Amino acid sequence: MYDDEYYEDYADTTPENETPEEQPDENLIDKRATLQVLGGLMNEPSLIVNYGFEAGDFGDPFYEIIFDAINNLYSQGIADIDAFSIDTYCVDDPKKKRMFDSQQGVDYVNNAKTLSNPQNFKSYAGIVKKYACLRKLRERGLDIRAIYNPDVVEPGRHGEEIEKIKKHTVNSILEMVENKLVMDLRVKYDRSSKHDEFLSGDKMQEAKDDWKTTPDFGLPFHGQKILTTIVRGARLGTVSIYSGGTGTGKTRIGYGRMCGLAIPWYYNWEIDDFEYHEGLDNPSLIIQTELTRKENQSLILSYVSGVDEAIIRTGQYESKHQEDVVDKSIEYIKQSPLYLDIMTDFSVSDIEQTIRKYHSLYGCKYFFFDYLQMSPSIANEMAKQSGGLKSREDLVMLFAITRLKNLANELQIFLSTSTQLNNSYKDAGSFVDQSALRSAKSLADKIDVGDIMLTPSDAELKATKEFLRTGIVKQPNIVNHIYKCRGTRFSKLKLFQKADLGTCRVEDLFCTSTDNKLINVPVWDVEVDKQPSKKVKNQLDKFEKIIDENSENLEKMKAQKLYAAMNPEVKEEKEEEKPIEMDPELNTESHNALRDMGF
């Protein structure tokens, strides 16, 4: 079973002071770590006590036999444990002996003892313990896929799973599981109020300095710089309500905003290429109450590809290139942390539990709930709270938004939702405010941003026709009546936009006052903290390899350029230079980055 190549693969080649690589198999066993640990225990059996090892930690009968032998021999006072002593121990149990011999046990333990690296024993012991913990959790019926999914076999995705589990320790795994186990009970029963008490001037200077260095802005909404400026982006700890009548596109526009926060790739048909927006790949969740899985997916795909949803859903592509863009978009969407959860009937506790779950397990900080409405479960929940009394719909909705606002503050998340309108907006005049919200205008008391989306009226288009006639901006088809912006200097204004509902994309155009007079909004460009994505990091690693392999040639090229610059009168002698071979898989962004390095 075990040949020389096997032992070469599982020898410890980890440089000093570096963490060994992990190589778990489908059974959640890291064979190299196991070999290193068993060999280390043979050389120093007292480590069994120090690390608290037991047979179940190794996950395979063959490995368990070897460990039992080492443990029992050590308990008998034998300090020098080798292949002969383990083989002799197995003789007394025919079943163990057959297993040991069938797996070439003598060769295995000889190599384990020889190849074991005592300097990295602690790291390998941690790996063995970690996978033992995962196996035990899976045996108890717990879902471990958020930590590591052993069922993923595709090379690219399997590598991502390895990267995911490498970040975990036994302690972090158990903390995550404990959070999940108590989440339901906490949401259901913990209704204790939260207090934050302090002297008004405490840490005020630090807050002032923080605002000066990093202004209080959330992530920007892609393509919507004016809206980002007005509401100061997707600020954590805030709740926004975007309301509209049936068919106004509030769901599609909401999906576009969420895609812009979670999916960094975006096809720009003007330049006929994908754009990559660093820092806008944030774990996010859309909670949907009406649409099916495919309906959700078609909206997201239309946004990223820029191809009309109707074309995607009928399969009637205008060209092969257009379909290729859609196929490539699917690849990018698969790599992005945008989650969906469909619930057709829900209570406020259901919403809270779902948000806590995705926040805890997947690190989601941006949420869109489509949409806030009266449901049988919410009504029943409120009836239980009030001792069986039936509550008015406006009080139920106020109860719901209050709970969600408290949750946004507690978890420091951005929560956006939408509502329907009552018929009063049709007679509201030039500006529509919270009185047009269906069920409860009191919702506006608890939220941070309130916006009502409508189709521009004839009066609004007429009032701005001179501006539109210049051709500087496009003809708007959406007007946002922004009636509340907590914590900003903007309130009660209109933002006109051009929305392509077929692709869920929106472009800001201009702002007016409530009486349709143009307002100049000084737009902020929000810079996002850019952390290199896993893909970009892999490409940078390739750059370093290219540079290392061609270092002599590169230094010679630089020296020649420097000499030519210092001696312009001397004609540079051209030598035939071996071109640097670039990896064909590197994209244009990667080539440009290498060029910026001076190569």
Order of alpha helices (4+ residues) and beta strands (2+ residues): alpha-alpha-alpha-alpha-alpha-alpha-alpha-alpha-alpha-alpha-alpha-alpha-beta-alpha-beta-beta-beta-alpha-alpha-alpha-beta-alpha-beta-alpha-alpha-beta-beta-alpha-alpha-beta-beta-beta-beta-alpha-alpha-alpha
